[in-house]
Amino acid sequence: MSPARIAAALAVVAAWAGVTESGLVRHRAIASPVGLLRALGDGATSGSLLLDLGSTTARLLAGLALGLAVGIVAGLGVGSSAALARWLEAPLELLRAIPPLLFFPLLLLGFGYGDMARVAAAALAVALVVSLHVAAGVRRVPQTRARLLRALNATRWQRFRWHLAYELAPTLATATQHAITASLVVTVVCEMLAGADHGLGARAIAAQVSYDAPSMWLALLVTGLLGVILSRGAALLERRVITWPA
């Protein structure tokens, strides 16, 4: 981070501390930096913050992995087969128009109030995002390399590896970054709605019930940092793995 950005961040924190600690702004929904640091210390000392962070991260990653698997298969099918596209495009378009969280009550009826329903809701959101990207990417794949591989008598697996997978890798990397955000949002909101024992969403709701603004702000901050870390990690992996032009 550049010195200018560090200075700007410190100025914002100083102004925030000034208006809250001086009493210029007093509201139960606004926490001070000191209160936020105290909540961070309490959460770190007791281990509750790490437990909540770990629970949310586990659900997020499980939903992401399952959603990626389903979304890639669905996207490949819709994008490469005209017959499947005719059958599946309209239902998928309808599903994408419905907020994934509206399916959560149905998932609770099907899977109960455990983590399975929360993971399934996140996976549904991810699958819908990824299938759209992959299907569009398949349709845009140029066929020059495919014709060359057929002329070289390449096997079906070799054509998939060196043509379709090669061309789709940048699209899938972009889809994964969008999917991380979708999985995080759905996971945290499901933790808030269904009374999870642990998780950043559950932490935020517990803080709201007890009028603990610093803990609520801490949950917001940690959730945002988790999303940034995962998104930047995916972007770094993309730069390391995909070295050819998109």
MARDO-524045 format. One record per residue (C-alpha): residue in one letter; chain; y, x, z. Coordinates in nm, 4 decimals. Layout:
residues N
<r->a&c->A&y->Y&x->X&z->Z> $
...
//
This chain:
residues 246
<r->m&c->A&y->0.0000&x->0.0000&z->0.0000> $
<r->s&c->A&y->0.3416&x->0.1360&z->-0.0935> $
<r->p&c->A&y->0.6054&x->0.2183&z->0.1720> $
<r->a&c->A&y->0.8249&x->-0.0618&z->0.0372> $
<r->r&c->A&y->0.5519&x->-0.3200&z->0.0924> $
<r->i&c->A&y->0.4781&x->-0.1873&z->0.4406> $
<r->a&c->A&y->0.8464&x->-0.2061&z->0.5286> $
<r->a&c->A&y->0.8700&x->-0.5615&z->0.3939> $
<r->a&c->A&y->0.5628&x->-0.6681&z->0.5956> $
<r->l&c->A&y->0.7031&x->-0.5129&z->0.9131> $
<r->a&c->A&y->1.0359&x->-0.6869&z->0.8544> $
<r->v&c->A&y->0.8612&x->-1.0224&z->0.8218> $
<r->v&c->A&y->0.6633&x->-0.9651&z->1.1427> $
<r->a&c->A&y->0.9777&x->-0.8538&z->1.3258> $
<r->a&c->A&y->1.1666&x->-1.1643&z->1.2135> $
<r->w&c->A&y->0.8699&x->-1.3827&z->1.3088> $
<r->a&c->A&y->0.8555&x->-1.2248&z->1.6544> $
<r->g&c->A&y->1.2298&x->-1.2559&z->1.6955> $
<r->v&c->A&y->1.2517&x->-1.6292&z->1.6320> $
<r->t&c->A&y->0.9408&x->-1.7139&z->1.8390> $
<r->e&c->A&y->0.9751&x->-1.4789&z->2.1376> $
<r->s&c->A&y->1.3476&x->-1.5490&z->2.1769> $
<r->g&c->A&y->1.2854&x->-1.9219&z->2.1995> $
<r->l&c->A&y->1.4957&x->-1.9904&z->1.8901> $
<r->v&c->A&y->1.1963&x->-2.1723&z->1.7412> $
<r->r&c->A&y->0.9592&x->-2.3503&z->1.9768> $
<r->h&c->A&y->0.6857&x->-2.5755&z->1.8431> $
<r->r&c->A&y->0.3253&x->-2.6172&z->1.9481> $
<r->a&c->A&y->0.2092&x->-2.5581&z->1.5891> $
<r->i&c->A&y->0.3864&x->-2.2212&z->1.5612> $
<r->a&c->A&y->0.2303&x->-1.9141&z->1.7211> $
<r->s&c->A&y->0.4063&x->-1.5882&z->1.7938> $
<r->p&c->A&y->0.2737&x->-1.2460&z->1.6878> $
<r->v&c->A&y->0.2134&x->-1.1654&z->2.0537> $
<r->g&c->A&y->0.0094&x->-1.4838&z->2.0996> $
<r->l&c->A&y->-0.1830&x->-1.4082&z->1.7819> $
<r->l&c->A&y->-0.2667&x->-1.0577&z->1.9034> $
<r->r&c->A&y->-0.3737&x->-1.1980&z->2.2395> $
<r->a&c->A&y->-0.6046&x->-1.4485&z->2.0653> $
<r->l&c->A&y->-0.7453&x->-1.1662&z->1.8526> $
<r->g&c->A&y->-0.8143&x->-0.9575&z->2.1617> $
<r->d&c->A&y->-0.9804&x->-1.2474&z->2.3423> $
<r->g&c->A&y->-1.1965&x->-1.3321&z->2.0424> $
<r->a&c->A&y->-1.2971&x->-0.9694&z->1.9869> $
<r->t&c->A&y->-1.3724&x->-0.9092&z->2.3545> $
<r->s&c->A&y->-1.5875&x->-1.2189&z->2.3946> $
<r->g&c->A&y->-1.7602&x->-1.1693&z->2.0594> $
<r->s&c->A&y->-1.6849&x->-1.5269&z->1.9547> $
<r->l&c->A&y->-1.4627&x->-1.4222&z->1.6646> $
<r->l&c->A&y->-1.7309&x->-1.1957&z->1.5172> $
<r->l&c->A&y->-1.9887&x->-1.4731&z->1.5597> $
<r->d&c->A&y->-1.7655&x->-1.7251&z->1.3812> $
<r->l&c->A&y->-1.6861&x->-1.4786&z->1.1040> $
<r->g&c->A&y->-2.0526&x->-1.3917&z->1.0579> $
<r->s&c->A&y->-2.1587&x->-1.7575&z->1.0481> $
<r->t&c->A&y->-1.9007&x->-1.8470&z->0.7838> $
<r->t&c->A&y->-1.9789&x->-1.5390&z->0.5763> $
<r->a&c->A&y->-2.3535&x->-1.6104&z->0.5829> $
<r->r&c->A&y->-2.3030&x->-1.9709&z->0.4681> $
<r->l&c->A&y->-2.0525&x->-1.8645&z->0.2040> $
<r->l&c->A&y->-2.2810&x->-1.5983&z->0.0558> $
<r->a&c->A&y->-2.5868&x->-1.8261&z->0.0643> $
<r->g&c->A&y->-2.3980&x->-2.0991&z->-0.1200> $
<r->l&c->A&y->-2.2581&x->-1.8415&z->-0.3635> $
<r->a&c->A&y->-2.6000&x->-1.6958&z->-0.4456> $
<r->l&c->A&y->-2.7661&x->-2.0340&z->-0.4925> $
<r->g&c->A&y->-2.4738&x->-2.1714&z->-0.6923> $
<r->l&c->A&y->-2.4634&x->-1.8670&z->-0.9192> $
<r->a&c->A&y->-2.8330&x->-1.9007&z->-0.9986> $
<r->v&c->A&y->-2.8068&x->-2.2717&z->-1.0810> $
<r->g&c->A&y->-2.4736&x->-2.2377&z->-1.2621> $
<r->i&c->A&y->-2.5878&x->-1.9519&z->-1.4846> $
<r->v&c->A&y->-2.9042&x->-2.1362&z->-1.5902> $
<r->a&c->A&y->-2.7131&x->-2.4590&z->-1.6570> $
<r->g&c->A&y->-2.4370&x->-2.2764&z->-1.8446> $
<r->l&c->A&y->-2.6834&x->-2.0855&z->-2.0615> $
<r->g&c->A&y->-2.8670&x->-2.4069&z->-2.1456> $
<r->v&c->A&y->-2.5559&x->-2.6080&z->-2.2305> $
<r->g&c->A&y->-2.3920&x->-2.3242&z->-2.4200> $
<r->s&c->A&y->-2.6899&x->-2.2203&z->-2.6308> $
<r->s&c->A&y->-2.8596&x->-2.5523&z->-2.7032> $
<r->a&c->A&y->-2.6838&x->-2.8307&z->-2.8907> $
<r->a&c->A&y->-2.9455&x->-3.0809&z->-2.7749> $
<r->l&c->A&y->-2.8979&x->-2.9909&z->-2.4083> $
<r->a&c->A&y->-2.5212&x->-2.9951&z->-2.4536> $
<r->r&c->A&y->-2.5369&x->-3.3537&z->-2.5801> $
<r->w&c->A&y->-2.7399&x->-3.4588&z->-2.2753> $
<r->l&c->A&y->-2.5752&x->-3.2541&z->-2.0028> $
<r->e&c->A&y->-2.2094&x->-3.2073&z->-2.0945> $
<r->a&c->A&y->-2.1014&x->-3.5597&z->-2.0009> $
<r->p&c->A&y->-2.2794&x->-3.5603&z->-1.6595> $
<r->l&c->A&y->-2.1455&x->-3.2124&z->-1.5809> $
<r->e&c->A&y->-1.7951&x->-3.3188&z->-1.6785> $
<r->l&c->A&y->-1.8235&x->-3.6185&z->-1.4464> $
<r->l&c->A&y->-1.9497&x->-3.4001&z->-1.1603> $
<r->r&c->A&y->-1.6631&x->-3.1551&z->-1.2092> $
<r->a&c->A&y->-1.4152&x->-3.4410&z->-1.1826> $
<r->i&c->A&y->-1.5493&x->-3.5319&z->-0.8365> $
<r->p&c->A&y->-1.4356&x->-3.3079&z->-0.5469> $
<r->p&c->A&y->-1.7500&x->-3.1329&z->-0.4155> $
<r->l&c->A&y->-1.6613&x->-3.2300&z->-0.0582> $
<r->l&c->A&y->-1.7187&x->-3.5959&z->-0.1463> $
<r->f&c->A&y->-2.0865&x->-3.5112&z->-0.1882> $
<r->f&c->A&y->-2.1032&x->-3.3673&z->0.1614> $
<r->p&c->A&y->-2.1791&x->-3.6996&z->0.3378> $
<r->l&c->A&y->-2.4708&x->-3.7533&z->0.0989> $
<r->l&c->A&y->-2.5947&x->-3.4018&z->0.1671> $
<r->l&c->A&y->-2.5751&x->-3.4690&z->0.5395> $
<r->l&c->A&y->-2.7946&x->-3.7756&z->0.4902> $
<r->g&c->A&y->-3.0408&x->-3.5708&z->0.2881> $
<r->f&c->A&y->-3.0501&x->-3.2447&z->0.4840> $
<r->g&c->A&y->-2.9218&x->-3.3438&z->0.8267> $
<r->y&c->A&y->-2.6434&x->-3.1794&z->1.0230> $
<r->g&c->A&y->-2.7748&x->-2.8240&z->0.9963> $
<r->d&c->A&y->-2.6582&x->-2.5426&z->0.7734> $
<r->m&c->A&y->-2.8601&x->-2.6617&z->0.4746> $
<r->a&c->A&y->-2.6069&x->-2.9354&z->0.3955> $
<r->r&c->A&y->-2.3137&x->-2.6931&z->0.4215> $
<r->v&c->A&y->-2.4842&x->-2.4359&z->0.1995> $
<r->a&c->A&y->-2.5788&x->-2.7055&z->-0.0530> $
<r->a&c->A&y->-2.2179&x->-2.8288&z->-0.0698> $
<r->a&c->A&y->-2.0910&x->-2.4749&z->-0.1326> $
<r->a&c->A&y->-2.3662&x->-2.4147&z->-0.3910> $
<r->l&c->A&y->-2.2722&x->-2.7333&z->-0.5758> $
<r->a&c->A&y->-1.9086&x->-2.6270&z->-0.5973> $
<r->v&c->A&y->-2.0077&x->-2.2804&z->-0.7199> $
<r->a&c->A&y->-2.2592&x->-2.4106&z->-0.9751> $
<r->l&c->A&y->-2.0032&x->-2.6420&z->-1.1342> $
<r->v&c->A&y->-1.7478&x->-2.3617&z->-1.1657> $
<r->v&c->A&y->-1.9941&x->-2.1054&z->-1.2989> $
<r->s&c->A&y->-2.1660&x->-2.3374&z->-1.5468> $
<r->l&c->A&y->-1.8308&x->-2.4168&z->-1.7097> $
<r->h&c->A&y->-1.7436&x->-2.0477&z->-1.7529> $
<r->v&c->A&y->-2.0887&x->-1.9461&z->-1.8741> $
<r->a&c->A&y->-2.1224&x->-2.2327&z->-2.1243> $
<r->a&c->A&y->-1.7820&x->-2.1510&z->-2.2718> $
<r->g&c->A&y->-1.8702&x->-1.7809&z->-2.2788> $
<r->v&c->A&y->-2.1972&x->-1.8410&z->-2.4644> $
<r->r&c->A&y->-2.0157&x->-2.0363&z->-2.7343> $
<r->r&c->A&y->-1.7680&x->-1.7496&z->-2.7840> $
<r->v&c->A&y->-2.0318&x->-1.4769&z->-2.8142> $
<r->p&c->A&y->-2.0071&x->-1.3066&z->-3.1569> $
<r->q&c->A&y->-2.3303&x->-1.2961&z->-3.3543> $
<r->t&c->A&y->-2.2867&x->-0.9579&z->-3.5245> $
<r->r&c->A&y->-2.4896&x->-0.7678&z->-3.2669> $
<r->a&c->A&y->-2.7559&x->-1.0401&z->-3.2651> $
<r->r&c->A&y->-2.8092&x->-1.0067&z->-3.6391> $
<r->l&c->A&y->-2.8294&x->-0.6295&z->-3.6066> $
<r->l&c->A&y->-3.0890&x->-0.6520&z->-3.3289> $
<r->r&c->A&y->-3.2987&x->-0.8967&z->-3.5320> $
<r->a&c->A&y->-3.2840&x->-0.6568&z->-3.8263> $
<r->l&c->A&y->-3.4151&x->-0.3844&z->-3.5935> $
<r->n&c->A&y->-3.7045&x->-0.6118&z->-3.4858> $
<r->a&c->A&y->-3.5826&x->-0.6222&z->-3.1255> $
<r->t&c->A&y->-3.7835&x->-0.8346&z->-2.8848> $
<r->r&c->A&y->-3.6455&x->-1.1557&z->-2.7340> $
<r->w&c->A&y->-3.5804&x->-0.9747&z->-2.4050> $
<r->q&c->A&y->-3.4010&x->-0.6879&z->-2.5830> $
<r->r&c->A&y->-3.1815&x->-0.9343&z->-2.7714> $
<r->f&c->A&y->-3.0960&x->-1.1055&z->-2.4450> $
<r->r&c->A&y->-3.0286&x->-0.7767&z->-2.2626> $
<r->w&c->A&y->-2.8239&x->-0.6028&z->-2.5309> $
<r->h&c->A&y->-2.6509&x->-0.9018&z->-2.6809> $
<r->l&c->A&y->-2.6106&x->-1.2118&z->-2.4655> $
<r->a&c->A&y->-2.6053&x->-1.0446&z->-2.1233> $
<r->y&c->A&y->-2.3815&x->-0.7670&z->-2.2548> $
<r->e&c->A&y->-2.1288&x->-1.0102&z->-2.4014> $
<r->l&c->A&y->-2.1375&x->-1.2498&z->-2.1055> $
<r->a&c->A&y->-2.0936&x->-0.9915&z->-1.8294> $
<r->p&c->A&y->-1.7090&x->-1.0028&z->-1.8253> $
<r->t&c->A&y->-1.7142&x->-1.3838&z->-1.8285> $
<r->l&c->A&y->-1.9624&x->-1.3932&z->-1.5429> $
<r->a&c->A&y->-1.7509&x->-1.1490&z->-1.3424> $
<r->t&c->A&y->-1.4480&x->-1.3771&z->-1.3757> $
<r->a&c->A&y->-1.6578&x->-1.6803&z->-1.2886> $
<r->t&c->A&y->-1.7868&x->-1.5052&z->-0.9753> $
<r->q&c->A&y->-1.4355&x->-1.4427&z->-0.8459> $
<r->h&c->A&y->-1.3480&x->-1.8111&z->-0.8918> $
<r->a&c->A&y->-1.6793&x->-1.9073&z->-0.7332> $
<r->i&c->A&y->-1.6062&x->-1.6986&z->-0.4224> $
<r->t&c->A&y->-1.2899&x->-1.8997&z->-0.3616> $
<r->a&c->A&y->-1.4708&x->-2.2300&z->-0.4183> $
<r->s&c->A&y->-1.7531&x->-2.1337&z->-0.1831> $
<r->l&c->A&y->-1.5111&x->-2.0212&z->0.0888> $
<r->v&c->A&y->-1.3038&x->-2.3392&z->0.0737> $
<r->v&c->A&y->-1.6025&x->-2.5736&z->0.0807> $
<r->t&c->A&y->-1.7826&x->-2.3770&z->0.3525> $
<r->v&c->A&y->-1.4856&x->-2.3745&z->0.5907> $
<r->v&c->A&y->-1.4018&x->-2.7410&z->0.5365> $
<r->c&c->A&y->-1.7661&x->-2.8425&z->0.5879> $
<r->e&c->A&y->-1.7657&x->-2.6502&z->0.9160> $
<r->m&c->A&y->-1.4616&x->-2.8529&z->1.0178> $
<r->l&c->A&y->-1.6087&x->-3.1874&z->0.9150> $
<r->a&c->A&y->-1.9648&x->-3.1701&z->1.0439> $
<r->g&c->A&y->-1.9177&x->-3.0145&z->1.3855> $
<r->a&c->A&y->-2.0748&x->-2.6737&z->1.3272> $
<r->d&c->A&y->-2.1464&x->-2.4786&z->1.6437> $
<r->h&c->A&y->-1.9966&x->-2.1606&z->1.4976> $
<r->g&c->A&y->-1.7763&x->-2.0720&z->1.2023> $
<r->l&c->A&y->-1.4105&x->-2.0233&z->1.1195> $
<r->g&c->A&y->-1.3709&x->-2.3926&z->1.0373> $
<r->a&c->A&y->-1.5276&x->-2.4906&z->1.3694> $
<r->r&c->A&y->-1.2988&x->-2.2408&z->1.5431> $
<r->a&c->A&y->-0.9910&x->-2.3985&z->1.3847> $
<r->i&c->A&y->-1.0958&x->-2.7498&z->1.4894> $
<r->a&c->A&y->-1.1698&x->-2.6378&z->1.8465> $
<r->a&c->A&y->-0.8268&x->-2.4744&z->1.8633> $
<r->q&c->A&y->-0.6602&x->-2.7893&z->1.7321> $
<r->v&c->A&y->-0.8321&x->-3.0048&z->1.9935> $
<r->s&c->A&y->-0.7142&x->-2.7732&z->2.2726> $
<r->y&c->A&y->-0.3635&x->-2.7313&z->2.1221> $
<r->d&c->A&y->-0.4262&x->-2.3572&z->2.0936> $
<r->a&c->A&y->-0.1927&x->-2.2590&z->1.8084> $
<r->p&c->A&y->-0.2618&x->-1.8817&z->1.8262> $
<r->s&c->A&y->-0.6362&x->-1.9403&z->1.7787> $
<r->m&c->A&y->-0.5654&x->-2.1707&z->1.4848> $
<r->w&c->A&y->-0.3441&x->-1.9075&z->1.3224> $
<r->l&c->A&y->-0.6100&x->-1.6468&z->1.3884> $
<r->a&c->A&y->-0.8706&x->-1.8601&z->1.2106> $
<r->l&c->A&y->-0.6319&x->-1.8996&z->0.9150> $
<r->l&c->A&y->-0.5627&x->-1.5280&z->0.8991> $
<r->v&c->A&y->-0.9276&x->-1.4213&z->0.9248> $
<r->t&c->A&y->-1.0308&x->-1.6769&z->0.6609> $
<r->g&c->A&y->-0.7650&x->-1.5474&z->0.4227> $
<r->l&c->A&y->-0.8658&x->-1.1865&z->0.4822> $
<r->l&c->A&y->-1.2313&x->-1.2732&z->0.4222> $
<r->g&c->A&y->-1.1439&x->-1.4302&z->0.0881> $
<r->v&c->A&y->-0.9291&x->-1.1325&z->-0.0136> $
<r->i&c->A&y->-1.1969&x->-0.8789&z->0.0824> $
<r->l&c->A&y->-1.4717&x->-1.0607&z->-0.1082> $
<r->s&c->A&y->-1.2532&x->-1.1162&z->-0.4160> $
<r->r&c->A&y->-1.1387&x->-0.7546&z->-0.4254> $
<r->g&c->A&y->-1.4933&x->-0.6379&z->-0.3702> $
<r->a&c->A&y->-1.6067&x->-0.8431&z->-0.6695> $
<r->a&c->A&y->-1.3182&x->-0.7059&z->-0.8789> $
<r->l&c->A&y->-1.4062&x->-0.3474&z->-0.7782> $
<r->l&c->A&y->-1.7717&x->-0.4042&z->-0.8679> $
<r->e&c->A&y->-1.6644&x->-0.5447&z->-1.2035> $
<r->r&c->A&y->-1.4578&x->-0.2329&z->-1.2801> $
<r->r&c->A&y->-1.7462&x->-0.0069&z->-1.1790> $
<r->v&c->A&y->-2.0186&x->-0.1917&z->-1.3715> $
<r->i&c->A&y->-1.8407&x->-0.3313&z->-1.6777> $
<r->t&c->A&y->-1.6966&x->-0.0294&z->-1.8544> $
<r->w&c->A&y->-1.6851&x->-0.1746&z->-2.2055> $
<r->p&c->A&y->-1.4055&x->-0.3944&z->-2.3508> $
<r->a&c->A&y->-1.4306&x->-0.7675&z->-2.2699> $
//
